[in-house]
């Protein structure tokens, strides 16, 4: 009977060891997954940027021009929004309101403020009413990364996004009627 119990104990120890090894593999895979998601996000942003630039250049070429008119593609890309609807997210500065953000970005910010905690892109996408699809999550993740880069949000951990404290206060102030949605407050505010 003793050898049977010893064998069961040995098998239990082996099973525990396998579980620990699998947990370590999961952690390593999660790390690799996060790295690949970041890479995909950068590739999506790069592709979108190239499409915008190429589309603008193609539009400029297609427009009729006078014989003496010279088209400066670089200057036209930097001047205001294009006909293709290039989404611009300005770097956050004191006194700026979320009203300067494009609608999708503003919605994401408001959802994060309402949640009051860090959220994953998938959670925000669902709250925005988007289908729970990888492409939608990745597109939103690239928008969230852009908000982080421009100072509107922060990434509390890998894939966990929340707004910065000044943005949260500003949005809460708007909800209390402090600032209208369409007016940017003065820099001295």
N, C-alpha and C positions, 0 to 999 in steps of 0.2 A: 504494500500500500504506500510506503514511503517513497519508493521510486516513481510511482505514478504521480504523486504530488510534486516531487522534484521535477519531473518531466513537464507537468502543467506550468510550474513556476518558470522553467526555462523557456517554454513556448510563449508565455506571457511577456517575459523580458524581451524576447526576440520581436514580438508584435509591437511592444512599446518602442523599441529601437527603430523599427520600420516606420512607425507613425512619426517619430521625431525626424527621420530622414525625409519623409514626404513633406512635413511642415517646412523644413529647410528648403526643399525644392520649390515649394509654393512661394516662399518668400523671394527666392531668386527669380522665379518666373514673374511674380508681381513687379519686381524691380525692372526686369527686361520689358515687360508689358508697358510700364510707365515710360520707359525710355523710347520705346517704339511709338507710343501715343504722342509723345512730345515731338518726335521726328515727323510723324504724320501731320501733326498740327503745323509745324514749320513748312512742310511741303505744300499743304493746302493753302497757307497764306502766300507762299511764293507763287504758286500756280495762279491764285486769284489776282495777285499783283501783276503778274505777266499778262494775264488775260485783259486786265484793265488797260495796261499800257499799250498792248498790241491793238486792242479794240479802239482806243482813242486814236492811235496812229492810223489805223485803217479808215476811221471815220474822217480824219483830216485829209487823207489822200482822196477819198471819195467825194468830198465837197468840191464844187466847182470853184476854181481860183482864177483870178485875173492873170494875164500874161506876165505882168511884172511882179505879182505877189509871191512872196517867199513864205513857206510854212515852216515855223519853228516849233517842232514837236516838243522839245524839252520845255519851252516856255509855256506852251498850251497845257501841258500836263500839270504844271505848278500853279496855274491860274484857276482858282475857284473850282467848283464841282463840275465834272464833265457831264455830257449828255448821257453817259452810260450809268450815271448815278453812283459814282465812286463814294463809298462810305468813309467819312473822315472822323476820326476820334481824336480830338485835340488833347494835348497833354494837360492834365488837371492843374489849375492854378488857383490860389486862394480867391474866393469870391465867385468862382464859376458854379453854375448850377447844372443839373443833369439835363436841362432843357437843350443844351448845346449838343447832346449826344443824339445820334440817329435812333429811331424808334426801337429797333431790336436791342440795342445796347441799353437804352433807357429802361426797357421792360426787364432785362436781366438784372440791372441794378436795383430796381424797385422790388423784384422778387427776393433778392438777397437781403435787402433791408427788412422786408416783411418777415423773412425767416428768422432773422436775428442770430444766425449761426452760419458757419461755413457749409457750403453745399457743393455737390459734384455737378458736373455739366449735365449729366443725365437727369438729375433731379430738377435742375433749373429748366431744362428743355421740356420736361413733362408739365411743369408749372406754367410754362409759356403756351402750352397747348400743342406743342410739336409732337409728331409721332416719335415713339421710342425706337429710333433707328440709329445705327452706328454713324451714318453720314450726318445726321442732324446733330448728334452729340459732338462729333468732331468739328463740325462747322461752328457750333456754339462754343466749344472749348477754345477754338482759335480766337473767337471774339472776346472770351473771358481773359485769355492771355494778353490780348491787345489792351484790355482795360487795366490789367496789372501793369503792363509796360508803361502806360500813360498816366498811372497814379490814381486811377479811379477805384481800383480794387486791389486786393492782395491775395496771395496764395498761401494759406496757413499751413498747408502740407501738400504732398503730392496729389494734385487733382482736387483739392479743397479750396473753393473760392469764397471770398466774402468782400464786402465793400470796406473802404477805409473809414475810419471814424469821422473825418470831416464830411465825407459824402453821406454817411448814415445820418449825421445831424442835419445836413442840408435837406435831405429827402424827408426826414421826420418833420422838419420845419415847414416844408411845403404842404405836408399832409395836415398840419395844424392851421393852414391858411396863412402862414407867415410870408411865403413868396409865391406869386403866381407861376405856373408851369412855363409860361412863355417868356419870362423876363429874367435876364441874367443880372444878379446883384452886382453892386459896384465893388471894385477891388478892396476898398477900405472896410468892407463888411466883416 
